[in-house]
C-alpha cells in the first residue's frame, strides 16, 4: 500500500515542499529503504521511526518499506523527516486514516520513546507550506510559538507520536496553538540586556558619531588606546538603533530559525542583532559556509550590528571577504552542487588600537613602537576595506574629572528618538523603492537625486576631493554621510556645516 505525506526541506533560508512517499509490501524480505538524496541523519531516521512506533504502542510489521523523498534532486538533511516518515508508515499499514493527511504538513524529530522534539528552521518551512496552500502544520510543541508567526495556517503542537495518532482518529483532538498578536517591540524590549549611553562617562563626540552611524546605518571604525570604552560604546549602539518593524523582525527571525539560534521563550525576535565574533573566526564562520552552506556572522547580524573588536587581529583574508557583503548587502556562497544567497545588510562597527603597543598619541603612556611597526600594523586593514568605512572615530582617554562626575549623560532613549526621526525622513524619501531602507543604501542615481547641497557645501567637497585625492566610492560615502547629518538636523538641503562634519569623519591612517 502507498501513502503520501507532505513535509518540507530547507534550501538556504527558503523552504521547499517535500512529498514523502511510503510504500509498504507485506511480502518479501524485511527491508526499510530511504531514497531521494537523503543525508546520514535522514538515513538514521529508519531506526528512530521503528523504535518510536513500537514504543508508542503501535504495530510495525517487519516487511518491506520504501520511502521516497520527492523531488529526488534536492538534498534532504536533518531529522525533521522523522515525523512524516512515521505517519506515512502508519498510514501505509492502515494505522492512520489517509483522508486526514490531506492539506497538512508534518515536521518533527522523533525520540525512541515517541516524543516529538525540536527541529531547526520551522518558521521558513511553515511559511512555505502556507504559501503553497496547506491548511494545517503539525510541528513539535516547543516550536509551535515560532510556527504561529505565519498567518492563516492552523498550527497543531505535537508532544508525542501516540497523541498525534489519537488526534488523527479524532479520539483526543489536539487544540490548535493560539496565536498572539504580532506587534513591534517596546522600548523595554529594545534596551533589554544593553548598555545605556547615559552610563558611558565622557566621549560625547564618540556618542555623536555613533548617533550619526545609527541614523544612516553607516559603518564606523573606533581607534584608541586600551581601556577607553570602545567596546562599551559599541555594545551601547543597538540601544539607539530604531526599533525593527514587523517585516524586519520576520526577516531576522527566519535567519535565526535556520541557524537554530532562536530563543526558546520568544517566537519573534524584536531586538536588532548584535554579533561580536572573536578574531580567531574563520572565513566560513564569518561569511557562512560548509558543504551545505549555512548563515555566517554577517547574516546573523542582518539588520543589526556586526562588531569586530581588535580589528587588526583578524586574519587579512578573513577581513577581505567582508568587502562584497558590505557593498552589496548580501553574500552568495557557491559550492559544486548548490549556490545560496543570504542577506547581510549590516552596520559594521570595528575597534582597534592605533599601534601594536596601543598607546600612539596617548598623553599618559609613551608609545614604544617604531614607524615601521605602526605602518605594518595599520596596513593589516587594506585600502579597499578602509574605503568602505564611512566614519572614523578617534577615541581618546577619558579625563579623571569626567570619570568621577556623578552626573549622568543623555539616555539612549533620547538619542534613539532623534535617530528614528531621521529614519522616518529616509523612509519617506525612499518610499517608492523597496530595496532602500537608509541613506547608506543609496546608489549613484539616488545620491544625485537626494544629496542636493548648497554652493558653499559643494565648494568644500570639491576642495576636499582635490586635496585628499579621494576615490569615487569615498566621495559618494561622504555625500551619504552628509545627507544623514542633514537629516538629523532636519535640513532639506545639505549645508556647509553638515558637509564639514561628514568630511572630518573620513577614515585615515594614523601616525604614518
SEMARVO-651716 format. One line per 10 residues: their letters; for each residue x, y, z of C-alpha. Coordinates in steps of 0.001 Angstrom, whole numbers, padded with zeros to 6 digits. Example, Ala and Ser with C-alpha at 12.3 -4.5 7.8 and 13.67 -1.06 7.14 Angstrom:
AS) 012300/-004500/007800 ~ 013670/-001060/007140 .
end
This chain:
XXXXXXXXXX) 000000/000000/000000 ~ 001206/003519/-000838 ~ 000789/006522/001486 ~ 001805/010102/000730 ~ 002631/012637/003455 ~ 003996/016162/002976 ~ 006955/017721/004735 ~ 009454/020480/003928 ~ 013171/020863/003209 ~ 015401/023878/003851 .
XXXXXXXXXX) 017277/025376/000908 ~ 019291/028197/002414 ~ 016661/030408/004068 ~ 013772/029107/001984 ~ 011512/026085/002409 ~ 010779/023525/-000309 ~ 007789/021182/-000102 ~ 008796/017511/000031 ~ 006449/014657/-000817 ~ 007172/011707/001482 .
XXXXXXXXXX) 006002/008577/-000368 ~ 005903/005411/001754 ~ 005283/002090/000013 ~ 004601/-000979/002186 ~ 004781/-004512/000815 ~ 003714/-007407/003041 ~ 005689/-009973/001021 ~ 009394/-010487/000500 ~ 012354/-009909/002763 ~ 012258/-007371/005576 .
XXXXXXXXXX) 013796/-004072/004467 ~ 013472/-000316/005147 ~ 014979/001812/002366 ~ 015034/005631/002198 ~ 015773/007158/-001218 ~ 015662/010665/-002663 ~ 019114/012095/-001830 ~ 018947/011734/001991 ~ 021906/012583/004217 ~ 023105/010456/007130 .
XXXXXXXXXX) 020617/011978/009612 ~ 017708/011121/007295 ~ 019039/007588/006758 ~ 019196/007113/010517 ~ 015518/008033/010787 ~ 014715/004414/009931 ~ 015759/003234/013390 ~ 014170/006194/015184 ~ 010873/005668/013353 ~ 010866/001939/014008 .
XXXXXXXXXX) 011512/002345/017754 ~ 009125/005302/018156 ~ 006224/003421/016552 ~ 006774/000332/018692 ~ 007265/002300/021936 ~ 004095/004296/021213 ~ 002037/001109/021381 ~ 001548/000625/017638 ~ 002494/-002191/015281 ~ 005489/-002046/012954 .
XXXXXXXXXX) 005362/-005049/010591 ~ 008869/-006240/009734 ~ 008270/-006315/005998 ~ 009428/-004237/003018 ~ 009234/-000405/003203 ~ 010430/002004/000532 ~ 010429/005705/001428 ~ 010926/008153/-001445 ~ 011559/011822/-000663 ~ 010488/013696/-003778 .
XXXXXXXXXX) 011726/015645/-005645 ~ 014781/013415/-005651 ~ 017237/016074/-006909 ~ 017006/018145/-003691 ~ 019316/017131/-000878 ~ 017431/016188/002313 ~ 019236/016797/005594 ~ 018409/016739/009277 ~ 015916/014802/011427 ~ 012800/016828/010503 .
XXXXXXXXXX) 011581/013979/008283 ~ 011146/011529/011198 ~ 007535/012508/011879 ~ 006292/012463/008256 ~ 008045/009126/007609 ~ 006446/007630/010730 ~ 002983/008918/009777 ~ 003493/007600/006239 ~ 004499/004162/007559 ~ 001440/004070/009843 .
XXXXXXXXXX) -000848/005164/007003 ~ 000621/002544/004674 ~ -000129/-000150/007264 ~ -003708/001078/007906 ~ -002964/002516/011350 ~ -003715/006133/010395 ~ -006647/007320/008240 ~ -005296/008581/004906 ~ -008032/011163/004405 ~ -006816/013135/007467 .
XXXXXXXXXX) -003421/013745/005854 ~ -004650/015947/003024 ~ -003702/019640/003088 ~ -001368/019024/006061 ~ 002384/019238/006530 ~ 004361/017271/009134 ~ 007664/018411/010672 ~ 009491/016942/013646 ~ 012213/014710/015028 ~ 011268/011560/016925 .
XXXXXXXXXX) 012939/010242/020036 ~ 012928/006483/020631 ~ 010056/006723/023112 ~ 007842/008533/020598 ~ 008285/012125/021764 ~ 008327/014760/019021 ~ 011283/017095/019552 ~ 012593/020400/018251 ~ 013993/020896/014744 ~ 015652/023954/013218 .
XXXXXXXXXX) 014086/026102/010524 ~ 010428/025600/011435 ~ 009478/029192/010533 ~ 010567/029176/006853 ~ 009182/025658/006404 ~ 005739/026548/007737 ~ 005795/029777/005742 ~ 006401/027783/002557 ~ 003505/025475/003460 ~ 001224/028488/003870 .
XXXXXXXXXX) 002325/029914/000513 ~ 001614/026552/-001142 ~ -001918/026478/000275 ~ -001619/023924/003090 ~ -004210/024358/005833 ~ -002505/022633/008797 ~ 001042/022251/010073 ~ 001916/019568/012633 ~ 005061/020714/014430 ~ 006874/019919/017725 .
XXXXXXXXXX) 005094/021570/020646 ~ 008169/023631/021581 ~ 008369/025002/018020 ~ 004673/025933/017848 ~ 005155/029565/019065 ~ 007705/030134/016288 ~ 005485/028488/013665 ~ 002488/030562/014787 ~ 004178/033683/013407 ~ 002964/032512/009977 .
XXXXXXXXXX) -000640/033688/009447 ~ -003700/031804/008251 ~ -002383/028274/008738 ~ -003537/026103/011641 ~ -000644/025106/013895 ~ -001049/021783/015735 ~ 001529/021376/018558 ~ 002519/017709/018829 ~ 004013/016280/022025 ~ 004162/012568/021134 .
XXXXXXXXXX) 003517/010295/018182 ~ 000778/008458/020113 ~ -001115/011720/020784 ~ -000888/012606/017095 ~ -002394/009261/016041 ~ -005266/009730/018503 ~ -005781/013227/017093 ~ -005889/011952/013503 ~ -008550/009427/014529 ~ -010410/012265/016285 .
XXXXXXXXXX) -010277/010366/019587 ~ -008473/013080/021565 ~ -008121/016154/019321 ~ -005102/018384/019956 ~ -006269/022019/020235 ~ -004596/024357/017721 ~ -001933/026690/019045 ~ -003357/030106/019899 ~ -001514/032924/018180 ~ -000531/036118/019929 .
XXXXXXXXXX) -000754/039422/018125 ~ 002404/040424/016291 ~ 003488/043953/017128 ~ 006732/045952/017147 ~ 008969/045634/020190 ~ 008650/048066/023085 ~ 011364/050339/024473 ~ 011893/047751/027206 ~ 012457/045067/024534 ~ 014943/047322/022749 .
XXXXXXXXXX) 017048/048027/025854 ~ 016938/044557/027420 ~ 020499/043495/028235 ~ 022072/046561/026579 ~ 024366/049294/027865 ~ 022729/052725/028101 ~ 024560/055724/026643 ~ 023998/057632/029895 ~ 026173/055123/031745 ~ 029190/055813/029499 .
XXXXXXXXXX) 031296/058575/031035 ~ 032541/061276/028679 ~ 033215/060510/024991 ~ 030454/062890/023838 ~ 031955/063234/020354 ~ 032077/059444/020018 ~ 028420/059181/021011 ~ 027613/061834/018411 ~ 029440/059861/015720 ~ 027632/056641/016689 .
XXXXXXXXXX) 024319/058519/016618 ~ 025068/059530/013014 ~ 026077/055959/012195 ~ 022792/054674/013625 ~ 020722/057306/011817 ~ 022033/056322/008380 ~ 023200/052729/009054 ~ 026810/053732/008339 ~ 029930/051664/009025 ~ 032312/053039/011658 .
XXXXXXXXXX) 035826/052423/012965 ~ 036845/053412/016509 ~ 040567/053866/017174 ~ 042031/054481/020613 ~ 044253/053127/023374 ~ 043170/050182/025548 ~ 040528/050736/028201 ~ 038960/053955/026893 ~ 035489/052451/026322 ~ 035441/051368/022673 .
XXXXXXXXXX) 033797/048014/023383 ~ 031359/049546/025874 ~ 030269/052164/023343 ~ 029804/049533/020643 ~ 027632/047431/022942 ~ 025510/050506/023681 ~ 024903/051166/019978 ~ 021942/048742/019478 ~ 020051/050723/022130 ~ 019956/053815/019896 .
XXXXXXXXXX) 019046/051988/016691 ~ 015415/052332/015580 ~ 013056/049547/016607 ~ 012527/046885/013962 ~ 009213/046801/012148 ~ 007321/043536/011659 ~ 008873/042806/008260 ~ 012414/043265/009597 ~ 011624/041159/012677 ~ 010298/038330/010498 .
XXXXXXXXXX) 013388/038535/008292 ~ 015769/038303/011251 ~ 013710/035571/012938 ~ 013837/033449/009792 ~ 017652/033618/009738 ~ 017924/032657/013405 ~ 015409/029859/012922 ~ 017509/028345/010126 ~ 020696/028788/012206 ~ 018908/027135/015177 .
XXXXXXXXXX) 019644/030118/017424 ~ 016074/031086/018300 ~ 015473/031858/021991 ~ 013068/029330/023483 ~ 010901/031920/025238 ~ 010047/034242/022328 ~ 008507/033434/018927 ~ 009708/036603/017184 ~ 012990/038497/017524 ~ 012228/042176/018112 .
XXXXXXXXXX) 015684/043438/019124 ~ 018258/044227/016485 ~ 021059/041650/016360 ~ 024450/042417/017855 ~ 027132/039931/016858 ~ 030693/040160/018175 ~ 032754/037215/016852 ~ 036235/036548/018208 ~ 039162/037490/015972 ~ 040083/033810/015527 .
XXXXXXXXXX) 036910/033199/013489 ~ 037339/031528/010098 ~ 036152/032872/006758 ~ 033325/030319/006696 ~ 032267/031299/010210 ~ 032176/034969/009281 ~ 030567/034778/005851 ~ 028843/031409/006056 ~ 029753/028127/004500 ~ 030042/024397/004901 .
XXXXXXXXXX) 029445/021626/002383 ~ 025807/022644/002525 ~ 026083/026399/003271 ~ 024585/027922/006387 ~ 024454/031567/007515 ~ 027599/033110/008986 ~ 028037/036028/011365 ~ 027380/038669/008687 ~ 023942/037148/008057 ~ 023237/036667/011767 .
XXXXXXXXXX) 023925/040413/012138 ~ 021438/041271/009337 ~ 019502/044462/010212 ~ 021802/044915/013189 ~ 025432/045392/014210 ~ 028485/043292/013397 ~ 031123/044351/015924 ~ 034736/043385/015225 ~ 036837/044149/018280 ~ 040626/044092/017881 .
XXXXXXXXXX) 040063/044711/014174 ~ 043682/044262/013132 ~ 043917/040864/014854 ~ 041505/039292/012370 ~ 043162/037425/009522 ~ 043719/039590/006460 ~ 041912/037111/004188 ~ 039052/036930/006678 ~ 038641/040699/006598 ~ 038821/040876/002815 .
XXXXXXXXXX) 035791/038611/002406 ~ 033757/041365/004081 ~ 034190/043722/001137 ~ 031460/042246/-001064 ~ 028711/041913/001601 ~ 029413/045424/002938 ~ 028877/046821/-000552 ~ 026076/044568/-001835 ~ 024184/043871/001449 ~ 024078/040153/000703 .
XXXXXXXXXX) 026521/037262/000452 ~ 026499/034461/-002125 ~ 028136/031149/-001236 ~ 028791/028777/-004126 ~ 029569/025090/-003894 ~ 029855/022390/-006540 ~ 026246/021290/-006088 ~ 024497/024456/-004921 ~ 024749/028241/-004735 ~ 022901/030064/-001943 .
XXXXXXXXXX) 022391/033759/-001188 ~ 021985/035047/002377 ~ 021064/038617/003391 ~ 023819/040680/005021 ~ 022555/044238/005477 ~ 024751/045101/008444 ~ 026295/048014/010258 ~ 029980/047188/010583 ~ 031413/048657/013783 ~ 035100/047963/014326 .
XXXXXXXXXX) 037512/048866/017121 ~ 041307/048825/017162 ~ 044363/050243/018857 ~ 046365/052842/016918 ~ 049574/050779/017108 ~ 050883/047415/018391 ~ 051543/048724/021923 ~ 048247/050638/021834 ~ 049480/053992/023089 ~ 050218/056045/019976 .
XXXXXXXXXX) 049123/059624/020741 ~ 048183/058786/024338 ~ 049050/061631/026767 ~ 049754/059276/029687 ~ 051631/056279/028240 ~ 054529/056669/025839 ~ 054316/054728/022573 ~ 057192/052264/022154 ~ 056518/051382/018502 ~ 058683/052345/015571 .
XXXXXXXXXX) 057285/053990/012458 ~ 057637/050727/010511 ~ 055791/048791/013229 ~ 052949/051300/013166 ~ 052787/051242/009369 ~ 052772/047432/009185 ~ 050170/047221/011943 ~ 047771/049619/010240 ~ 048318/048114/006811 ~ 046665/044930/008049 .
XXXXXXXXXX) 043493/046760/007036 ~ 043556/047141/003269 ~ 042742/050366/001477 ~ 039641/048941/-000270 ~ 038215/047778/003066 ~ 039014/051082/004787 ~ 037358/052857/001853 ~ 034096/051094/002752 ~ 034043/052554/006259 ~ 032107/055811/006469 .
XXXXXXXXXX) 033054/057112/009918 ~ 036452/057182/011574 ~ 036284/057964/015315 ~ 039291/058882/017447 ~ 038522/057630/020985 ~ 040852/059355/023495 ~ 041446/058616/027154 ~ 038649/059919/029435 ~ 039680/062656/031867 ~ 039679/061782/035564 .
XXXXXXXXXX) 037160/064539/036296 ~ 034639/063050/033857 ~ 035134/059529/035184 ~ 034325/060643/038751 ~ 031496/063006/037760 ~ 028212/061750/039281 ~ 026097/063385/036585 ~ 024659/061004/034015 ~ 024739/061629/030295 ~ 021931/061647/027759 .
XXXXXXXXXX) 019962/058362/027879 ~ 019823/056065/024868 ~ 016071/056593/024554 ~ 016517/060297/023763 ~ 019202/059556/021191 ~ 017018/056839/019632 ~ 014161/059344/019255 ~ 016367/061555/017066 ~ 017615/058529/015136 ~ 014063/057344/014469 .
XXXXXXXXXX) 013058/060838/013323 ~ 015938/060807/010826 ~ 014979/057286/009679 ~ 011376/058461/009161 ~ 012688/061142/006807 ~ 014647/058490/004910 ~ 011655/056154/004837 ~ 009574/058843/003170 ~ 012427/059669/000815 ~ 012743/056060/-000342 .
XXXXXXXXXX) 009038/055188/-000198 ~ 008971/054308/-003900 ~ 011951/051941/-003672 ~ 011591/048609/-001871 ~ 015343/047907/-001570 ~ 016383/051220/000028 ~ 015994/051483/003806 ~ 018628/054010/004896 ~ 020986/056571/003383 ~ 023848/054093/003239 .
XXXXXXXXXX) 021842/052005/000723 ~ 021778/054780/-001881 ~ 023400/054217/-005261 ~ 024841/056882/-007604 ~ 021448/057766/-009092 ~ 019842/058261/-005659 ~ 022839/060296/-004492 ~ 022369/062581/-007483 ~ 018659/062979/-006730 ~ 018684/063279/-002925 .
XXXXXXXXXX) 022062/064741/-001960 ~ 021448/068311/-003065 ~ 023801/070773/-001366 ~ 024364/074476/-001021 ~ 027008/076192/-003131 ~ 029288/076546/-000095 ~ 028994/072814/000717 ~ 029747/071958/-002912 ~ 032860/074120/-002912 ~ 034042/072433/000298 .
XXXXXXXXXX) 033646/068871/-001007 ~ 035331/069791/-004306 ~ 038324/071209/-002443 ~ 038455/068099/-000252 ~ 038424/065827/-003298 ~ 041448/067594/-004767 ~ 043378/067750/-001510 ~ 042734/064226/-000210 ~ 042647/062553/-003665 ~ 039547/060573/-002746 .
XXXXXXXXXX) 038140/057719/-004801 ~ 034679/057859/-006341 ~ 033442/055473/-003632 ~ 034836/057715/-000883 ~ 033198/060759/-002492 ~ 029812/059037/-002552 ~ 030193/057879/001041 ~ 030911/061418/002218 ~ 027782/062635/000432 ~ 025647/059897/002005 .
XXXXXXXXXX) 027082/060686/005428 ~ 026419/064405/004943 ~ 022850/063546/003933 ~ 022384/061684/007232 ~ 023800/064573/009265 ~ 021434/066913/007436 ~ 018510/064580/008208 ~ 019354/064680/011920 ~ 019338/068483/011709 ~ 016158/068391/009568 .
XXXXXXXXXX) 017895/070220/006714 ~ 016252/069639/003346 ~ 019478/070632/001542 ~ 022949/069680/002786 ~ 024521/072715/004477 ~ 028211/073514/004709 ~ 028263/072522/008417 ~ 026758/069132/007535 ~ 029410/068620/004869 ~ 032254/069727/007143 .
XXXXXXXXXX) 031225/067288/009854 ~ 030962/064448/007312 ~ 034460/065197/005983 ~ 036031/065161/009445 ~ 034823/061579/009935 ~ 036696/060418/006842 ~ 038815/057305/007658 ~ 042547/057861/007576 ~ 045791/056213/008578 ~ 047331/057289/011873 .
XX) 050929/058150/012574 ~ 052182/057199/009088 .
end
